[in-house]
Amino acid sequence: MPKIQNNPDQTSTEHNRGMFWKTFRSLRHSNFRLYWIGQMISLIGTWMQSMAQGWLVLRMTNSPFLLGVVGAFASLPIFFFSLPAGVLADRVKKRKLLILTQTSAMILAFVLALLTYTHLVRVWHVMILAMLLGLVNAFDMPARQSFVKEMVGHEDLLNAIALNSFIFNAARILGPAAAGILIALAGEAGCFFVNGLSFLAVIASLLMMKMEDLIFSTNDHSFLANFKQGMSYIRGNKRVLALLVMVSSMSILGFSYAVLMPVFARDIIKAGPSGLGFLMSAIGIGAITAGLGLASRKGEEKLKYMEAGVIVFFISVFAFSFSHTLILSLLLLVATGWGMISIVATCNTLLQEIIPDELRGRVMSFYTMMFMGTMPLGSFIAGSLGQMLGVIWAVRIGSFLCVCISIFLFKRFIERHVTQISA
């Protein structure tokens, strides 16, 4: 009897289908699927506002320093409030907290749209609204980070984190590109208004979920006792602390290129607002590639991703500082985005593997503080160096210091000591 041969095309198709479902497996959870789609829409609006706000400030002030100051105002509340917000996230129903924060962010976007449309907007308006949005984000981010576990459970947690990184960076591609076009057609106010509308998608997804809202039984202790418990855990775990310091170094030193991107687009590459949108989108293309790759990785493969990310990030950012052409800059920023997410998303997934459920909100609030809350310092440093030495040298200095710190932490603490648990 002749032996039946497998069809190579059929085998390849089945393999690709299997890889697809492996990469997107956490979407089998209906609550996460709702949340994921709503977040995707909302994040596109968020990136539109982020780019339009930077362009608005530069247009009004012509100052790299004030560009950095506005970025600092947006992140400063996260530094001061994310830790108590993390304690709160462990003590309340996270879904209700997220509905409140998303509604607040929507209102702030509409206020900025109205001020800009009526030509009443001033730089101090942008600073105050940025600070208020930062306050909202201080409570939103720890709750959002720790809420993922409630939607997908332990088995699909790391895949869900990677897919959240995927939509964040898919929005990074679509949002700035759309903003560049919309600024030319309707001005910055159009971007702020669309962002306000986009929050309706994530609010609707949260209201449509059918799930039990969990509280991890920490109300039997005082708020301060819960806070101290979280800090004690972080201080006593060198693996966790090293991962947190690494993301902080990325925030303070590594992201200077993003803070100063409007100046690169206008004065060095001479690409205008549409060019700025494409430059920011290029970062997203690289980031989304890294996020998809990370979604299907496990164990030691994640560490290899992180190590490669550190090297690629430094080389591409440093090379970008020499570029004066749009095409070359776009290619280098794709590599930059890949390196950035390979570092940051891997830090997030490794942290989520290590920390216990009852401390998840508090530890992830510290992650938020170290990643987002330290951005005021990074924005201030980038803006100051950009004003004194020029934006090119500001980016070179920041990327060099960042890679030195990252390599030391990776070799000394993370590579040797992080416990790997398969996703």
Long-range contacts (C-beta under 8 A, 24 or more apart in sequence): 19-296, 22-296, 23-159, 23-292, 23-295, 23-296, 24-159, 24-163, 24-295, 25-156, 25-159, 26-152, 26-156, 26-157, 26-159, 26-160, 26-163, 27-163, 28-156, 29-151, 29-152, 29-153, 29-156, 30-210, 31-151, 31-209, 31-210, 31-211, 32-148, 32-151, 32-152, 32-160, 34-205, 34-208, 34-209, 35-151, 35-202, 35-205, 35-206, 35-209, 36-163, 36-164, 36-167, 37-201, 37-205, 38-201, 38-202, 38-203, 38-204, 38-205, 38-206, 39-164, 39-167, 39-202, 39-205, 40-167, 40-170, 40-171, 41-198, 41-201, 41-202, 42-102, 42-198, 42-199, 42-201, 42-202, 43-167, 43-168, 43-171, 43-175, 43-198, 44-171, 44-174, 44-175, 44-178, 44-198, 45-109, 45-175, 45-194, 45-195, 45-196, 45-197, 45-198, 45-199, 46-171, 46-175, 46-195, 46-198, 47-171, 47-172, 47-174, 47-175, 47-176, 47-179, 47-280, 47-284, 48-175, 48-176, 48-178, 48-179, 48-182, 48-191, 48-194, 48-195, 49-109, 49-112, 49-179, 49-191, 49-192, 49-195, 50-175, 50-176, 51-175, 51-176, 51-179, 51-180, 51-191, 51-276, 51-277, 51-280, 52-179, 52-182, 52-183, 52-188, 52-191, 52-192, 53-112, 53-126, 53-130, 53-188, 53-192, 54-261, 54-262, 54-276, 55-183, 55-188, 55-262, 55-273, 55-276, 56-116, 56-121, 56-126, 56-188, 57-123, 57-126, 57-262, 58-262, 58-263, 58-266, 60-121, 60-122, 60-123, 61-123, 63-387, 64-260, 64-263, 64-383, 64-386, 64-387, 64-391, 65-383, 65-384, 65-386, 65-387, 66-123, 66-383, 67-259, 67-260, 67-262, 67-263, 67-383, 68-259, 68-260, 68-379, 68-380, 68-381, 68-382, 68-383, 68-384, 68-386, 69-127, 69-379, 69-380, 69-383, 70-123, 70-126, 70-127, 70-130, 70-379, 71-130, 71-259, 71-375, 71-376, 71-378, 71-379, 71-382, 71-383, 72-375, 72-376, 72-377, 72-379, 72-380, 72-383, 73-127, 73-128, 73-130, 73-131, 73-134, 73-376, 74-130, 74-131, 74-133, 74-134, 74-375, 74-376, 75-134, 75-372, 75-373, 75-374, 75-375, 75-376, 75-379, 76-131, 76-134, 76-373, 76-376, 77-131, 77-132, 77-134, 77-135, 77-137, 77-138, 78-134, 78-137, 78-138, 78-141, 78-368, 78-369, 78-372, 78-373, 78-375, 79-369, 79-373, 79-374, 79-376, 80-138, 80-373, 81-135, 81-138, 81-139, 82-138, 82-141, 82-142, 82-365, 82-366, 82-368, 82-369, 82-372, 82-373, 83-227, 83-230, 83-231, 83-362, 83-365, 83-366, 83-369, 84-223, 84-227, 85-138, 85-139, 85-141, 85-142, 85-143, 85-365, 85-368, 86-142, 86-146, 86-230, 86-361, 86-362, 86-363, 86-364, 86-365, 86-366, 86-368, 87-218, 87-223, 87-226, 87-227, 87-230, 87-361, 87-362, 87-365, 88-139, 88-143, 88-361, 89-139, 89-142, 89-143, 89-146, 89-361, 89-362, 89-364, 89-365, 90-146, 90-215, 90-216, 90-218, 90-226, 90-358, 90-359, 90-360, 90-361, 90-362, 91-215, 91-218, 91-219, 91-223, 91-226, 92-215, 93-213, 93-214, 93-215, 94-143, 94-144, 94-146, 94-147, 94-150, 94-213, 94-214, 94-361, 95-147, 95-206, 95-209, 95-211, 95-213, 96-213, 97-139, 97-140, 97-143, 98-140, 98-143, 98-144, 98-147, 98-206, 99-203, 99-206, 99-207, 101-136, 101-137, 101-139, 101-140, 101-143, 102-140, 102-199, 102-202, 102-203, 102-206, 103-199, 103-203, 104-136, 105-133, 105-136, 105-137, 105-140, 105-199, 106-196, 106-199, 106-200, 106-203, 107-196, 108-132, 108-133, 108-136, 109-192, 109-193, 109-195, 109-196, 109-199, 110-192, 110-193, 110-196, 112-192, 113-189, 113-190, 113-192, 113-193, 113-195, 113-196, 114-189, 116-187, 116-188, 116-189, 116-192, 117-187, 117-189, 117-193, 137-372, 138-368, 138-373, 141-364, 141-365, 141-368, 141-372, 142-361, 142-362, 142-364, 142-365, 142-368, 143-361, 145-348, 145-360, 145-361, 145-364, 145-367, 145-368, 146-360, 146-361, 146-364, 149-352, 149-357, 149-360, 150-211, 150-213, 150-214, 151-209, 151-211, 157-352, 157-423, 158-298, 158-349, 158-352, 158-353, 158-423, 159-295, 159-423, 161-345, 161-348, 161-349, 161-352, 162-291, 162-292, 162-294, 162-295, 162-345, 162-349, 163-291, 163-295, 165-287, 165-290, 165-291, 165-294, 165-341, 165-344, 165-345, 165-348, 166-288, 166-291, 166-292, 166-295, 168-287, 168-291, 169-283, 169-284, 169-287, 169-288, 169-290, 169-291, 169-337, 169-341, 170-284, 170-288, 171-284, 172-280, 172-281, 172-283, 172-284, 172-287, 172-288, 172-337, 173-281, 173-284, 173-285, 173-288, 174-281, 174-284, 175-280, 175-281, 176-276, 176-277, 176-278, 176-279, 176-280, 176-281, 176-284, 177-277, 177-278, 177-280, 177-281, 178-277, 179-273, 179-277, 180-273, 180-274, 180-275, 180-276, 180-277, 180-278, 181-274, 181-277, 183-273, 183-274, 183-277, 184-273, 184-274, 216-357, 216-358, 216-360, 216-361, 217-358, 218-358, 226-362, 227-362, 229-359, 229-362, 230-359, 230-362, 230-363, 230-365, 230-366, 231-366, 233-355, 233-359, 233-362, 233-363, 234-363, 234-366, 237-354, 238-413, 238-417, 239-350, 239-354, 239-413, 239-414, 239-417, 239-418, 239-419, 240-351, 240-354, 240-355, 240-363, 241-413, 242-409, 242-412, 242-413, 242-414, 242-417, 243-347, 243-350, 243-351, 243-414, 243-418, 244-347, 244-351, 244-366, 244-367, 244-370, 245-370, 245-405, 245-409, 246-343, 246-347, 246-405, 246-406, 246-409, 246-410, 246-414, 247-343, 247-344, 247-347, 247-348, 247-367, 247-370, 247-371, 248-370, 248-371, 248-374, 249-401, 249-402, 249-405, 249-406, 249-409, 250-340, 250-343, 250-344, 250-371, 250-402, 250-406, 251-370, 251-371, 251-372, 251-374, 251-375, 251-378, 252-374, 252-375, 252-377, 252-378, 252-381, 252-402, 253-378, 253-381, 253-398, 253-399, 253-401, 253-402, 253-405, 254-313, 254-317, 254-340, 254-398, 254-399, 254-402, 255-375, 255-378, 255-382, 255-398, 256-378, 256-381, 256-382, 256-385, 256-386, 256-394, 256-395, 256-398, 256-399, 257-317, 257-320, 257-321, 257-336, 257-395, 257-398, 257-399, 258-283, 259-378, 259-379, 259-382, 259-383, 260-382, 260-383, 260-386, 260-391, 260-394, 260-395, 263-386, 263-391, 264-329, 264-391, 267-391, 268-324, 268-391, 268-392, 269-323, 269-324, 269-325, 269-326, 269-329, 271-326, 275-326, 278-326, 278-330, 279-326, 279-329, 279-330, 279-333, 282-329, 282-330, 282-331, 282-333, 282-334, 282-337, 283-333, 283-334, 283-336, 283-337, 283-340, 284-337, 285-334, 285-337, 286-333, 286-334, 286-335, 286-336, 286-337, 286-338, 286-339, 286-340, 286-341, 287-337, 287-338, 287-340, 287-341, 288-337, 288-341, 289-334, 289-337, 289-338, 290-337, 290-338, 290-339, 290-340, 290-341, 290-342, 290-345, 291-341, 291-345, 294-341, 294-342, 294-345, 294-346, 294-349, 297-423, 298-420, 298-422, 298-423, 299-420, 299-421, 299-422, 299-423, 300-420, 302-346, 302-349, 302-350, 302-420, 303-346, 303-414, 303-415, 303-418, 303-420, 305-342, 305-346, 306-342, 306-343, 306-346, 306-347, 306-410, 306-414, 307-410, 307-415, 308-339, 308-342, 309-338, 309-339, 309-340, 309-341, 309-342, 309-343, 309-346, 310-339, 310-343, 310-403, 310-406, 310-407, 310-410, 311-339, 311-403, 312-336, 312-338, 312-339, 312-342, 313-339, 313-340, 313-342, 313-343, 313-399, 313-402, 313-403, 314-339, 314-399, 314-400, 314-402, 314-403, 317-395, 317-399, 318-395, 318-396, 318-399, 318-400, 320-395, 321-392, 321-393, 321-395, 321-396, 321-399, 322-392, 343-406, 344-371, 349-423, 350-414, 350-418, 353-419, 353-420, 353-421, 354-418, 354-419
